[in-house]
C-alpha cells in the first residue's frame, strides 16, 4: 500500500474534501488509474466532485512529485502513487493492466559505457510487456 495520504499531510498540503478523495482513490498498491477512472471512483465517494477538480488535483500531485504520470503505450496516461520507491512496470499488451515490479539488479549499471554516447545517465525507465493471467485465460 502506498503512503500517499501520509506524505501529503507531512508536506502540509491543504487537504480539502476534494483533494482528500482524489488522494484516497489513488492510495494503494499497484494503482495505475486514468484520470477518468480516478474521477469515476471519486464521484462514488463525493458525488459533487467535478472532472476539472480531479484533473487539476492530479496535475498538482504530479508537480509535487507525489504521483507519477505513466504512459506505457498509446492509451491514456495513468497515475501511480508509488512515486518515492524506484520500480519498473509490467504491462499487459492486451488489456493494459499495469503492475509495479522491483527486479534485482541495477539497470543503470547494466548500460555499458560504450552505449552511453557521452551521456551522464541519471534515471532509467523499464517497461516489461506481456500478457496477464486474465487475458491468457480468455
Secondary structure, DSSP 4 states (H G I P E B T S, - for coil): ---HHHHHHHHT----HHHHHHHHHH-STT--EEHHHHHHHHHHH-TT--HHHHHHHHHHHHHHTSSEEE--SSS--EEES--SS--EEEEETTT--EEEE--SS-TTTTS-GGGTTT--------EEEE--HHHHH-
